[in-house]
Amino acid sequence: MSSSQTWRYNVFPSFHGQDVRKTFLSHLRNQFDSNGITMFDDQGMERCQTIALALIRAIRESRISVVVLSKNYASSSWCLNELVEIMECKNIVMPIFYQVDPSEVRKQTGDFGKAFQKNCAGKEEKQRWIQALIYVGNIAGEHWLNWENEVDMIKNIAQDISDKLNATPSRDFDGMVGLKVHIRELRSLLYLDCDQVRMVGICGPAGIGKTTIARALQSQISSNFQLGCFMENVRGSLNLGLDDYGLKLHLQERLLSMILNQNGIRIHHLGAIRDRLHNQKVLIILDDVNDLKQLTALANQTSWFGPGSRIIVTTEDKDILQRHGIDIIYHVDFPSRAEALEIFCRNAFRQRSPPHGLTELAERVTHLCGNLPLGLCVIGSFLRGKNEDEWEVVMHRLENSLDRNIEAALRLGYDGLHEEEQALFLRIAVFFNYKHCHLVIAMHADNNLHVRHGLQTLANKSLIHISTSEEIVMHRLLQQVGRQAIKRQEPWKRHILVDADEICNVLKNDTIFQGSSTVSGISFNIEKISGFGEVSLSQEAFKRMQHLQFLSVFKIRYDGNDRVQIPENMEFPPRLRFLHWIAYPRKILSPTFCPEYLVELDMQYSLLEKLWEGTQPLTNLKKMSLSSSWYLKELPDLSNATNLKDWI
């Protein structure tokens, strides 16, 4: 039936017996009248063959069919034929089990079964009637025994039907940038006209808009299903402290309570979803899934759901989808630069483009947000109505830290990592963004990090992207998440140092810094040193850091002035793998410098005249950059650098 159907009636009632008409149904009609609900009235109609077509037409022209299944319902061939038509019509069906148990309807037992057997004796329609009774008996409806009195039940039924009738297409997502493309692509993956049960994943990094897209999709297609629910924050279920079985029971209870619109459903086994929904055409959206056991509990098999059902899962972790056998995956990409600017402008100015004179500022903010929709929406809303001076303050803050709401959303992925994967995440955030996989793997060749597996895990969880050329890309806001995570660690627990003043204190004093012996990486932006004057480093500042492998000393703007003074023979740690020192201020590296473990050497804009004396073991060296080192008089002997592939 097309979505443009003009309905003549809101409700078609299917029932049998004057006792139902004059009691239950008459009270229900009064409730409908007070709620403005139009019910087809067959009173006075003699049910004979001449009006069969009129009844069928009434069923098809009603939005909802209310089937009142009383003990004598099955004694009427008219009712059973109506039920077959209702089942085939596929409009919204609401069964009411009135003085009869649903199992008696499904299995044709008890007084209901006796009436049915008597009625259908010798009739060829029997098998069709049985299928219709099984169908309606499996639909979640109102059960007379669940209510202390009929008044409350009748009010609840009227309200439930009113809610269904008032479910108009949502306009909440009108104007969402790029939404039409997302919905079109997802519809093509869902195959809504297919009667098979399909599970589809929506995957992408935190803040990209997966939840919003899923909600917009639900608003457009929910009318195609008998039952539906949007189960948000599935991730949060892992924080309840339950064992695996208890967690699965809890998740199933939550799903059934939502989809059946009944608060506080309690179940005692894990077959409940299958038992209640296997004959229902349902739309279930499981939002923010981050563990396989959640999918196992909520949608383990397609056979749990009726023909035509669709299960949509949003997650940051593609691996979870693949392990569950979901191979239909829609990946949400970052918006284009133009789309990102429009997202920001809609939130900051409530229009599609920047006002006159604010284009440059708007583009700067868009860049700082890295085209991430969450960041664009949050920062855009925050800047609404503020003047240009306030904008400058916000942009300066964005360059150094994250808005707390943005960080809270983005940090969830990092917090869910194993500690080894967290360590790799932090190293990529600080040292290895836009580096090639082979370089990063080489730099971790002899430690406990299983880097190949770790990189794939981070990619599956949408925390990094690995390009076709195997370049590692981490979003700039996720880089800030990493730096914030480091700053929140206790100082003596930090393996990476990023705070300029803290690094100064460590390097300029001869005293052993608490925890410095475990430091594996230093990223020193000398422009961030507070105060004035020069900073003189200790000769053995680096040497005593025996585990230091990654050292980056730099400044964004090279102006020829260097506030960091180093001793002529400053020693480096013995197992350095990554040395990146922009504008190195000495003519030669220390005579004791050992490049044996170096994988990458970057000494751009240096004052170096030569690197080292003699022939050195360089078999690990893969990349070297000495560009703009204008004072360099000679290159070192690179005959042993057999793996050097990239050097300038």
KELOLO-601774 format. One record per residue (C-alpha): residue in three letters; residue number from 0; x, y, z. Coordinates in steps of 0.5 Angstrom, whole numbers, plus 500, padded with zeros to 3 digits. Layout:
<sites>
(site ALA, NUM, (X, Y, Z)) ...
</sites>
This chain:
<sites>
(site MET, 0, (500, 500, 500)) (site SER, 1, (503, 507, 498)) (site SER, 2, (505, 512, 503)) (site SER, 3, (500, 517, 500)) (site GLN, 4, (494, 512, 501)) (site THR, 5, (488, 517, 503)) (site TRP, 6, (485, 513, 509)) (site ARG, 7, (477, 513, 510)) (site TYR, 8, (477, 510, 517)) (site ASN, 9, (482, 510, 523)) (site VAL, 10, (480, 503, 526)) (site PHE, 11, (477, 497, 523)) (site PRO, 12, (475, 492, 529)) (site SER, 13, (474, 485, 528)) (site PHE, 14, (470, 481, 533)) (site HIS, 15, (465, 477, 535)) (site GLY, 16, (459, 477, 539)) (site GLN, 17, (454, 482, 542)) (site ASP, 18, (457, 481, 549)) (site VAL, 19, (463, 484, 546)) (site ARG, 20, (460, 489, 542)) (site LYS, 21, (455, 492, 548)) (site THR, 22, (461, 492, 553)) (site PHE, 23, (468, 492, 551)) (site LEU, 24, (467, 495, 544)) (site SER, 25, (462, 500, 546)) (site HIS, 26, (467, 503, 551)) (site LEU, 27, (472, 503, 547)) (site ARG, 28, (468, 507, 541)) (site ASN, 29, (467, 512, 547)) (site GLN, 30, (474, 513, 548)) (site PHE, 31, (475, 513, 540)) (site ASP, 32, (470, 519, 539)) (site SER, 33, (473, 523, 545)) (site ASN, 34, (480, 522, 542)) (site GLY, 35, (477, 524, 535)) (site ILE, 36, (479, 517, 532)) (site THR, 37, (474, 514, 527)) (site MET, 38, (472, 507, 527)) (site PHE, 39, (469, 503, 522)) (site ASP, 40, (462, 501, 524)) (site ASP, 41, (459, 495, 522)) (site GLN, 42, (452, 495, 526)) (site GLY, 43, (446, 494, 522)) (site MET, 44, (450, 490, 517)) (site GLU, 45, (448, 483, 515)) (site ARG, 46, (454, 479, 514)) (site CYS, 47, (453, 475, 508)) (site GLN, 48, (456, 474, 501)) (site THR, 49, (453, 481, 498)) (site ILE, 50, (457, 485, 503)) (site ALA, 51, (464, 481, 503)) (site LEU, 52, (467, 486, 498)) (site ALA, 53, (465, 492, 502)) (site LEU, 54, (468, 489, 509)) (site ILE, 55, (475, 488, 505)) (site ARG, 56, (475, 495, 502)) (site ALA, 57, (473, 497, 509)) (site ILE, 58, (479, 493, 512)) (site ARG, 59, (484, 496, 506)) (site GLU, 60, (482, 503, 508)) (site SER, 61, (483, 503, 515)) (site ARG, 62, (490, 505, 518)) (site ILE, 63, (489, 500, 524)) (site SER, 64, (486, 493, 525)) (site VAL, 65, (484, 492, 532)) (site VAL, 66, (482, 485, 533)) (site VAL, 67, (478, 483, 539)) (site LEU, 68, (480, 476, 540)) (site SER, 69, (475, 473, 545)) (site LYS, 70, (473, 466, 547)) (site ASN, 71, (468, 465, 541)) (site TYR, 72, (472, 469, 536)) (site ALA, 73, (474, 463, 533)) (site SER, 74, (467, 460, 532)) (site SER, 75, (465, 465, 526)) (site SER, 76, (468, 464, 519)) (site TRP, 77, (466, 471, 518)) (site CYS, 78, (472, 473, 523)) (site LEU, 79, (477, 468, 521)) (site ASN, 80, (476, 471, 514)) (site GLU, 81, (477, 478, 516)) (site LEU, 82, (483, 476, 520)) (site VAL, 83, (486, 473, 513)) (site GLU, 84, (485, 479, 510)) (site ILE, 85, (488, 483, 515)) (site MET, 86, (494, 479, 515)) (site GLU, 87, (495, 480, 508)) (site CYS, 88, (493, 487, 508)) (site LYS, 89, (499, 488, 512)) (site ASN, 90, (497, 495, 515)) (site ILE, 91, (498, 496, 523)) (site VAL, 92, (495, 490, 527)) (site MET, 93, (493, 491, 534)) (site PRO, 94, (490, 484, 538)) (site ILE, 95, (487, 485, 544)) (site PHE, 96, (486, 478, 548)) (site TYR, 97, (480, 479, 551)) (site GLN, 98, (478, 473, 556)) (site VAL, 99, (483, 469, 552)) (site ASP, 100, (490, 467, 553)) (site PRO, 101, (495, 469, 547)) (site SER, 102, (498, 461, 547)) (site GLU, 103, (490, 459, 546)) (site VAL, 104, (490, 463, 540)) (site ARG, 105, (497, 461, 537)) (site LYS, 106, (495, 453, 538)) (site GLN, 107, (488, 453, 538)) (site THR, 108, (487, 450, 545)) (site GLY, 109, (482, 451, 551)) (site ASP, 110, (475, 454, 549)) (site PHE, 111, (478, 458, 544)) (site GLY, 112, (480, 451, 540)) (site LYS, 113, (474, 448, 541)) (site ALA, 114, (470, 453, 538)) (site PHE, 115, (475, 453, 532)) (site GLN, 116, (475, 446, 531)) (site LYS, 117, (467, 446, 531)) (site ASN, 118, (467, 451, 526)) (site CYS, 119, (472, 449, 521)) (site ALA, 120, (470, 442, 521)) (site GLY, 121, (471, 440, 514)) (site LYS, 122, (472, 447, 511)) (site GLU, 123, (478, 448, 506)) (site GLU, 124, (480, 454, 509)) (site LYS, 125, (482, 451, 515)) (site GLN, 126, (489, 452, 514)) (site ARG, 127, (489, 459, 512)) (site TRP, 128, (485, 460, 518)) (site ILE, 129, (491, 457, 523)) (site GLN, 130, (496, 461, 519)) (site ALA, 131, (492, 467, 521)) (site LEU, 132, (491, 465, 528)) (site ILE, 133, (498, 464, 529)) (site TYR, 134, (500, 470, 526)) (site VAL, 135, (496, 474, 530)) (site GLY, 136, (497, 470, 536)) (site ASN, 137, (505, 472, 536)) (site ILE, 138, (503, 480, 535)) (site ALA, 139, (505, 484, 542)) (site GLY, 140, (498, 486, 544)) (site GLU, 141, (494, 488, 550)) (site HIS, 142, (492, 482, 554)) (site TRP, 143, (486, 482, 559)) (site LEU, 144, (489, 479, 564)) (site ASN, 145, (495, 484, 565)) (site TRP, 146, (490, 489, 567)) (site GLU, 147, (486, 490, 574)) (site ASN, 148, (480, 493, 570)) (site GLU, 149, (478, 494, 563)) (site VAL, 150, (477, 502, 564)) (site ASP, 151, (485, 502, 565)) (site MET, 152, (486, 498, 559)) (site ILE, 153, (481, 501, 554)) (site LYS, 154, (484, 508, 556)) (site ASN, 155, (491, 505, 554)) (site ILE, 156, (489, 502, 548)) (site ALA, 157, (485, 508, 546)) (site GLN, 158, (492, 512, 547)) (site ASP, 159, (496, 507, 544)) (site ILE, 160, (492, 508, 537)) (site SER, 161, (492, 515, 538)) (site ASP, 162, (500, 515, 538)) (site LYS, 163, (500, 511, 532)) (site LEU, 164, (495, 515, 528)) (site ASN, 165, (499, 522, 530)) (site ALA, 166, (506, 519, 528)) (site THR, 167, (507, 524, 522)) (site PRO, 168, (513, 524, 518)) (site SER, 169, (518, 528, 522)) (site ARG, 170, (521, 535, 520)) (site ASP, 171, (526, 535, 525)) (site PHE, 172, (532, 533, 520)) (site ASP, 173, (530, 538, 515)) (site GLY, 174, (536, 542, 512)) (site MET, 175, (541, 537, 515)) (site VAL, 176, (547, 538, 510)) (site GLY, 177, (548, 532, 506)) (site LEU, 178, (543, 528, 509)) (site LYS, 179, (539, 526, 503)) (site VAL, 180, (545, 523, 500)) (site HIS, 181, (546, 519, 506)) (site ILE, 182, (539, 517, 506)) (site ARG, 183, (539, 515, 499)) (site GLU, 184, (545, 511, 500)) (site LEU, 185, (542, 507, 506)) (site ARG, 186, (536, 506, 503)) (site SER, 187, (539, 502, 497)) (site LEU, 188, (543, 498, 502)) (site LEU, 189, (536, 496, 506)) (site TYR, 190, (532, 494, 500)) (site LEU, 191, (526, 495, 504)) (site ASP, 192, (522, 492, 499)) (site CYS, 193, (525, 485, 500)) (site ASP, 194, (522, 480, 505)) (site GLN, 195, (528, 477, 507)) (site VAL, 196, (531, 480, 514)) (site ARG, 197, (537, 484, 513)) (site MET, 198, (542, 487, 518)) (site VAL, 199, (546, 493, 516)) (site GLY, 200, (552, 497, 519)) (site ILE, 201, (553, 505, 520)) (site CYS, 202, (560, 506, 521)) (site GLY, 203, (565, 512, 522)) (site PRO, 204, (569, 516, 527)) (site ALA, 205, (565, 519, 534)) (site GLY, 206, (562, 526, 532)) (site ILE, 207, (561, 524, 525)) (site GLY, 208, (554, 524, 525)) (site LYS, 209, (552, 516, 525)) (site THR, 210, (546, 517, 530)) (site THR, 211, (543, 523, 527)) (site ILE, 212, (543, 520, 520)) (site ALA, 213, (540, 513, 524)) (site ARG, 214, (535, 518, 527)) (site ALA, 215, (533, 521, 521)) (site LEU, 216, (533, 514, 517)) (site GLN, 217, (528, 512, 522)) (site SER, 218, (523, 518, 521)) (site GLN, 219, (523, 516, 514)) (site ILE, 220, (522, 509, 514)) (site SER, 221, (518, 507, 520)) (site SER, 222, (511, 507, 517)) (site ASN, 223, (514, 501, 513)) (site PHE, 224, (514, 496, 520)) (site GLN, 225, (509, 494, 525)) (site LEU, 226, (514, 495, 531)) (site GLY, 227, (520, 499, 531)) (site CYS, 228, (525, 502, 536)) (site PHE, 229, (531, 506, 537)) (site MET, 230, (535, 503, 542)) (site GLU, 231, (540, 509, 544)) (site ASN, 232, (547, 508, 548)) (site VAL, 233, (548, 501, 548)) (site ARG, 234, (555, 502, 550)) (site GLY, 235, (553, 504, 557)) (site SER, 236, (550, 497, 558)) (site LEU, 237, (557, 495, 560)) (site ASN, 238, (558, 500, 566)) (site LEU, 239, (552, 496, 570)) (site GLY, 240, (557, 491, 573)) (site LEU, 241, (553, 485, 570)) (site ASP, 242, (556, 478, 568)) (site ASP, 243, (555, 476, 561)) (site TYR, 244, (548, 473, 562)) (site GLY, 245, (545, 478, 566)) (site LEU, 246, (548, 483, 561)) (site LYS, 247, (544, 480, 556)) (site LEU, 248, (538, 479, 560)) (site HIS, 249, (538, 486, 561)) (site LEU, 250, (539, 488, 554)) (site GLN, 251, (533, 484, 552)) (site GLU, 252, (529, 486, 557)) (site ARG, 253, (530, 494, 555)) (site LEU, 254, (529, 492, 548)) (site LEU, 255, (522, 489, 549)) (site SER, 256, (520, 494, 553)) (site MET, 257, (522, 499, 548)) (site ILE, 258, (519, 496, 542)) (site LEU, 259, (513, 493, 545)) (site ASN, 260, (511, 500, 549)) (site GLN, 261, (511, 496, 556)) (site ASN, 262, (515, 499, 562)) (site GLY, 263, (519, 494, 566)) (site ILE, 264, (518, 487, 562)) (site ARG, 265, (522, 482, 566)) (site ILE, 266, (524, 475, 562)) (site HIS, 267, (527, 469, 565)) (site HIS, 268, (531, 466, 559)) (site LEU, 269, (535, 469, 552)) (site GLY, 270, (530, 466, 547)) (site ALA, 271, (525, 472, 549)) (site ILE, 272, (526, 476, 543)) (site ARG, 273, (526, 471, 538)) (site ASP, 274, (519, 468, 542)) (site ARG, 275, (516, 475, 541)) (site LEU, 276, (518, 478, 535)) (site HIS, 277, (520, 472, 530)) (site ASN, 278, (513, 474, 526)) (site GLN, 279, (513, 481, 527)) (site LYS, 280, (516, 486, 521)) (site VAL, 281, (520, 490, 526)) (site LEU, 282, (525, 496, 525)) (site ILE, 283, (530, 496, 530)) (site ILE, 284, (536, 501, 531)) (site LEU, 285, (542, 499, 536)) (site ASP, 286, (546, 506, 537)) (site ASP, 287, (553, 506, 539)) (site VAL, 288, (555, 499, 540)) (site ASN, 289, (562, 497, 542)) (site ASP, 290, (562, 490, 544)) (site LEU, 291, (560, 484, 540)) (site LYS, 292, (556, 481, 546)) (site GLN, 293, (551, 487, 545)) (site LEU, 294, (549, 484, 538)) (site THR, 295, (549, 477, 541)) (site ALA, 296, (544, 479, 546)) (site LEU, 297, (540, 483, 542)) (site ALA, 298, (540, 481, 534)) (site ASN, 299, (544, 474, 534)) (site GLN, 300, (540, 471, 529)) (site THR, 301, (536, 474, 523)) (site SER, 302, (531, 468, 525)) (site TRP, 303, (529, 472, 531)) (site PHE, 304, (525, 477, 527)) (site GLY, 305, (519, 477, 522)) (site PRO, 306, (520, 477, 514)) (site GLY, 307, (522, 484, 512)) (site SER, 308, (525, 486, 518)) (site ARG, 309, (531, 491, 518)) (site ILE, 310, (536, 491, 524)) (site ILE, 311, (541, 497, 523)) (site VAL, 312, (547, 498, 528)) (site THR, 313, (551, 504, 529)) (site THR, 314, (558, 503, 531)) (site GLU, 315, (565, 506, 531)) (site ASP, 316, (568, 499, 530)) (site LYS, 317, (567, 496, 524)) (site ASP, 318, (571, 489, 526)) (site ILE, 319, (565, 488, 531)) (site LEU, 320, (560, 488, 525)) (site GLN, 321, (564, 484, 521)) (site ARG, 322, (565, 479, 527)) (site HIS, 323, (557, 478, 527)) (site GLY, 324, (557, 477, 520)) (site ILE, 325, (554, 484, 518)) (site ASP, 326, (557, 485, 511)) (site ILE, 327, (553, 491, 509)) (site ILE, 328, (556, 497, 512)) (site TYR, 329, (555, 504, 510)) (site HIS, 330, (561, 508, 512)) (site VAL, 331, (560, 515, 514)) (site ASP, 332, (565, 520, 511)) (site PHE, 333, (567, 527, 513)) (site PRO, 334, (563, 532, 509)) (site SER, 335, (567, 536, 504)) (site ARG, 336, (570, 543, 506)) (site ALA, 337, (564, 547, 503)) (site GLU, 338, (559, 542, 507)) (site ALA, 339, (563, 543, 513)) (site LEU, 340, (563, 551, 512)) (site GLU, 341, (555, 550, 511)) (site ILE, 342, (554, 546, 517)) (site PHE, 343, (558, 551, 522)) (site CYS, 344, (554, 557, 519)) (site ARG, 345, (547, 554, 520)) (site ASN, 346, (549, 553, 527)) (site ALA, 347, (553, 560, 528)) (site PHE, 348, (549, 564, 524)) (site ARG, 349, (542, 560, 522)) (site GLN, 350, (544, 561, 515)) (site ARG, 351, (547, 557, 510)) (site SER, 352, (553, 562, 509)) (site PRO, 353, (557, 567, 513)) (site PRO, 354, (555, 574, 513)) (site HIS, 355, (559, 579, 510)) (site GLY, 356, (566, 580, 513)) (site LEU, 357, (566, 574, 517)) (site THR, 358, (568, 569, 511)) (site GLU, 359, (575, 568, 513)) (site LEU, 360, (573, 567, 521)) (site ALA, 361, (568, 562, 519)) (site GLU, 362, (573, 558, 515)) (site ARG, 363, (578, 558, 520)) (site VAL, 364, (574, 555, 525)) (site THR, 365, (572, 550, 520)) (site HIS, 366, (579, 548, 519)) (site LEU, 367, (580, 548, 527)) (site CYS, 368, (574, 543, 527)) (site GLY, 369, (577, 539, 522)) (site ASN, 370, (571, 538, 518)) (site LEU, 371, (568, 534, 524)) (site PRO, 372, (560, 535, 524)) (site LEU, 373, (560, 535, 532)) (site GLY, 374, (565, 540, 533)) (site LEU, 375, (562, 544, 528)) (site CYS, 376, (555, 544, 531)) (site VAL, 377, (558, 545, 538)) (site ILE, 378, (563, 551, 537)) (site GLY, 379, (558, 554, 532)) (site SER, 380, (552, 554, 537)) (site PHE, 381, (557, 557, 542)) (site LEU, 382, (559, 562, 538)) (site ARG, 383, (552, 564, 536)) (site GLY, 384, (551, 572, 537)) (site LYS, 385, (559, 573, 540)) (site ASN, 386, (563, 579, 537)) (site GLU, 387, (570, 578, 533)) (site ASP, 388, (574, 579, 539)) (site GLU, 389, (570, 573, 543)) (site TRP, 390, (571, 569, 536)) (site GLU, 391, (579, 570, 537)) (site VAL, 392, (579, 568, 544)) (site VAL, 393, (575, 561, 542)) (site MET, 394, (580, 560, 536)) (site HIS, 395, (586, 561, 540)) (site ARG, 396, (583, 556, 545)) (site LEU, 397, (581, 551, 540)) (site GLU, 398, (588, 551, 538)) (site ASN, 399, (591, 548, 544)) (site SER, 400, (585, 544, 548)) (site LEU, 401, (578, 541, 546)) (site ASP, 402, (571, 543, 548)) (site ARG, 403, (569, 539, 554)) (site ASN, 404, (563, 536, 550)) (site ILE, 405, (567, 534, 544)) (site GLU, 406, (572, 531, 548)) (site ALA, 407, (567, 527, 552)) (site ALA, 408, (564, 524, 545)) (site LEU, 409, (571, 523, 542)) (site ARG, 410, (575, 520, 548)) (site LEU, 411, (570, 514, 549)) (site GLY, 412, (574, 510, 543)) (site TYR, 413, (580, 512, 547)) (site ASP, 414, (578, 509, 553)) (site GLY, 415, (575, 503, 551)) (site LEU, 416, (582, 501, 548)) (site HIS, 417, (587, 496, 551)) (site GLU, 418, (593, 499, 554)) (site GLU, 419, (598, 497, 549)) (site GLU, 420, (593, 500, 544)) (site GLN, 421, (592, 506, 548)) (site ALA, 422, (600, 507, 548)) (site LEU, 423, (600, 506, 540)) (site PHE, 424, (594, 511, 540)) (site LEU, 425, (598, 516, 544)) (site ARG, 426, (604, 515, 540)) (site ILE, 427, (601, 516, 533)) (site ALA, 428, (597, 523, 536)) (site VAL, 429, (604, 526, 538)) (site PHE, 430, (609, 523, 533)) (site PHE, 431, (606, 519, 527)) (site ASN, 432, (600, 522, 524)) (site TYR, 433, (601, 522, 516)) (site LYS, 434, (607, 517, 517)) (site HIS, 435, (607, 511, 513)) (site CYS, 436, (605, 504, 516)) (site HIS, 437, (612, 501, 515)) (site LEU, 438, (616, 507, 518)) (site VAL, 439, (611, 506, 525)) (site ILE, 440, (612, 498, 525)) (site ALA, 441, (620, 499, 524)) (site MET, 442, (620, 504, 530)) (site HIS, 443, (617, 499, 534)) (site ALA, 444, (621, 493, 532)) (site ASP, 445, (623, 490, 538)) (site ASN, 446, (618, 492, 544)) (site ASN, 447, (612, 489, 546)) (site LEU, 448, (607, 493, 542)) (site HIS, 449, (604, 488, 537)) (site VAL, 450, (603, 494, 532)) (site ARG, 451, (600, 491, 526)) (site HIS, 452, (595, 489, 530)) (site GLY, 453, (594, 495, 534)) (site LEU, 454, (594, 499, 527)) (site GLN, 455, (588, 495, 524)) (site THR, 456, (585, 495, 531)) (site LEU, 457, (585, 503, 531)) (site ALA, 458, (583, 503, 524)) (site ASN, 459, (577, 499, 525)) (site LYS, 460, (575, 503, 531)) (site SER, 461, (575, 509, 527)) (site LEU, 462, (580, 512, 531)) (site ILE, 463, (585, 513, 525)) (site HIS, 464, (585, 512, 517)) (site ILE, 465, (590, 508, 513)) (site SER, 466, (590, 510, 506)) (site THR, 467, (591, 506, 500)) (site SER, 468, (598, 508, 500)) (site GLU, 469, (598, 506, 507)) (site GLU, 470, (599, 513, 510)) (site ILE, 471, (596, 513, 517)) (site VAL, 472, (592, 519, 518)) (site MET, 473, (589, 521, 525)) (site HIS, 474, (584, 527, 526)) (site ARG, 475, (586, 533, 529)) (site LEU, 476, (581, 533, 534)) (site LEU, 477, (583, 526, 536)) (site GLN, 478, (590, 528, 536)) (site GLN, 479, (588, 533, 542)) (site VAL, 480, (584, 528, 545)) (site GLY, 481, (591, 524, 546)) (site ARG, 482, (595, 530, 548)) (site GLN, 483, (589, 531, 553)) (site ALA, 484, (590, 524, 556)) (site ILE, 485, (597, 525, 557)) (site LYS, 486, (596, 531, 561)) (site ARG, 487, (591, 528, 565)) (site GLN, 488, (596, 522, 567)) (site GLU, 489, (600, 523, 574)) (site PRO, 490, (607, 526, 572)) (site TRP, 491, (611, 520, 574)) (site LYS, 492, (606, 515, 570)) (site ARG, 493, (607, 519, 563)) (site HIS, 494, (611, 515, 558)) (site ILE, 495, (610, 521, 553)) (site LEU, 496, (612, 529, 555)) (site VAL, 497, (608, 534, 551)) (site ASP, 498, (608, 540, 556)) (site ALA, 499, (614, 545, 554)) (site ASP, 500, (615, 547, 561)) (site GLU, 501, (615, 540, 564)) (site ILE, 502, (620, 538, 559)) (site CYS, 503, (624, 544, 560)) (site ASN, 504, (625, 542, 568)) (site VAL, 505, (627, 535, 566)) (site LEU, 506, (632, 537, 561)) (site LYS, 507, (635, 543, 564)) (site ASN, 508, (637, 540, 571)) (site ASP, 509, (642, 535, 573)) (site THR, 510, (637, 531, 578)) (site ILE, 511, (633, 525, 576)) (site PHE, 512, (626, 527, 574)) (site GLN, 513, (621, 522, 578)) (site GLY, 514, (619, 518, 572)) (site SER, 515, (624, 520, 567)) (site SER, 516, (627, 513, 567)) (site THR, 517, (621, 511, 563)) (site VAL, 518, (620, 516, 558)) (site SER, 519, (619, 513, 551)) (site GLY, 520, (618, 520, 548)) (site ILE, 521, (618, 527, 548)) (site SER, 522, (615, 532, 543)) (site PHE, 523, (618, 539, 545)) (site ASN, 524, (615, 545, 542)) (site ILE, 525, (620, 551, 544)) (site GLU, 526, (615, 556, 542)) (site LYS, 527, (610, 554, 548)) (site ILE, 528, (616, 555, 553)) (site SER, 529, (613, 560, 558)) (site GLY, 530, (617, 566, 561)) (site PHE, 531, (623, 570, 557)) (site GLY, 532, (630, 568, 556)) (site GLU, 533, (634, 562, 554)) (site VAL, 534, (633, 555, 557)) (site SER, 535, (640, 551, 557)) (site LEU, 536, (640, 544, 557)) (site SER, 537, (644, 539, 561)) (site GLN, 538, (649, 535, 558)) (site GLU, 539, (646, 529, 560)) (site ALA, 540, (639, 531, 560)) (site PHE, 541, (637, 526, 554)) (site LYS, 542, (643, 520, 556)) (site ARG, 543, (639, 519, 563)) (site MET, 544, (633, 517, 559)) (site GLN, 545, (635, 510, 557)) (site HIS, 546, (628, 508, 554)) (site LEU, 547, (627, 515, 550)) (site GLN, 548, (626, 513, 543)) (site PHE, 549, (622, 518, 540)) (site LEU, 550, (625, 525, 540)) (site SER, 551, (622, 531, 537)) (site VAL, 552, (624, 538, 538)) (site PHE, 553, (621, 544, 534)) (site LYS, 554, (617, 550, 533)) (site ILE, 555, (612, 552, 528)) (site ARG, 556, (615, 559, 526)) (site TYR, 557, (622, 559, 524)) (site ASP, 558, (625, 566, 525)) (site GLY, 559, (632, 564, 526)) (site ASN, 560, (632, 565, 534)) (site ASP, 561, (633, 559, 538)) (site ARG, 562, (631, 560, 546)) (site VAL, 563, (634, 553, 547)) (site GLN, 564, (641, 552, 548)) (site ILE, 565, (645, 546, 548)) (site PRO, 566, (652, 543, 550)) (site GLU, 567, (657, 542, 545)) (site ASN, 568, (657, 535, 547)) (site MET, 569, (650, 534, 549)) (site GLU, 570, (649, 526, 549)) (site PHE, 571, (643, 523, 546)) (site PRO, 572, (640, 516, 549)) (site PRO, 573, (643, 510, 546)) (site ARG, 574, (636, 507, 543)) (site LEU, 575, (633, 513, 539)) (site ARG, 576, (629, 511, 533)) (site PHE, 577, (626, 517, 531)) (site LEU, 578, (630, 524, 532)) (site HIS, 579, (626, 530, 529)) (site TRP, 580, (630, 537, 531)) (site ILE, 581, (628, 543, 527)) (site ALA, 582, (633, 548, 527)) (site TYR, 583, (639, 544, 531)) (site PRO, 584, (643, 549, 533)) (site ARG, 585, (650, 546, 533)) (site LYS, 586, (655, 544, 528)) (site ILE, 587, (655, 537, 529)) (site LEU, 588, (652, 531, 533)) (site SER, 589, (655, 529, 539)) (site PRO, 590, (661, 524, 538)) (site THR, 591, (658, 519, 542)) (site PHE, 592, (652, 519, 538)) (site CYS, 593, (649, 512, 536)) (site PRO, 594, (645, 512, 530)) (site GLU, 595, (644, 504, 530)) (site TYR, 596, (637, 504, 532)) (site LEU, 597, (635, 510, 528)) (site VAL, 598, (629, 509, 523)) (site GLU, 599, (628, 516, 521)) (site LEU, 600, (632, 522, 522)) (site ASP, 601, (629, 529, 520)) (site MET, 602, (634, 535, 521)) (site GLN, 603, (631, 541, 517)) (site TYR, 604, (634, 548, 518)) (site SER, 605, (639, 546, 522)) (site LEU, 606, (646, 549, 523)) (site LEU, 607, (650, 542, 522)) (site GLU, 608, (656, 542, 518)) (site LYS, 609, (656, 535, 518)) (site LEU, 610, (652, 529, 522)) (site TRP, 611, (658, 524, 525)) (site GLU, 612, (665, 522, 523)) (site GLY, 613, (666, 515, 520)) (site THR, 614, (662, 509, 518)) (site GLN, 615, (656, 508, 522)) (site PRO, 616, (651, 502, 523)) (site LEU, 617, (645, 505, 519)) (site THR, 618, (641, 498, 517)) (site ASN, 619, (635, 501, 520)) (site LEU, 620, (635, 508, 517)) (site LYS, 621, (629, 508, 512)) (site LYS, 622, (628, 516, 512)) (site MET, 623, (632, 522, 512)) (site SER, 624, (631, 529, 511)) (site LEU, 625, (636, 535, 511)) (site SER, 626, (633, 540, 507)) (site SER, 627, (634, 547, 508)) (site SER, 628, (641, 545, 512)) (site TRP, 629, (645, 551, 508)) (site TYR, 630, (651, 550, 512)) (site LEU, 631, (652, 542, 511)) (site LYS, 632, (659, 541, 508)) (site GLU, 633, (658, 534, 507)) (site LEU, 634, (654, 528, 507)) (site PRO, 635, (656, 522, 512)) (site ASP, 636, (658, 515, 509)) (site LEU, 637, (651, 512, 508)) (site SER, 638, (654, 505, 505)) (site ASN, 639, (651, 501, 510)) (site ALA, 640, (644, 505, 510)) (site THR, 641, (641, 499, 506)) (site ASN, 642, (634, 500, 507)) (site LEU, 643, (634, 508, 506)) (site LYS, 644, (628, 509, 501)) (site ASP, 645, (626, 516, 502)) (site TRP, 646, (631, 522, 503)) (site ILE, 647, (632, 529, 502)) 
</sites>
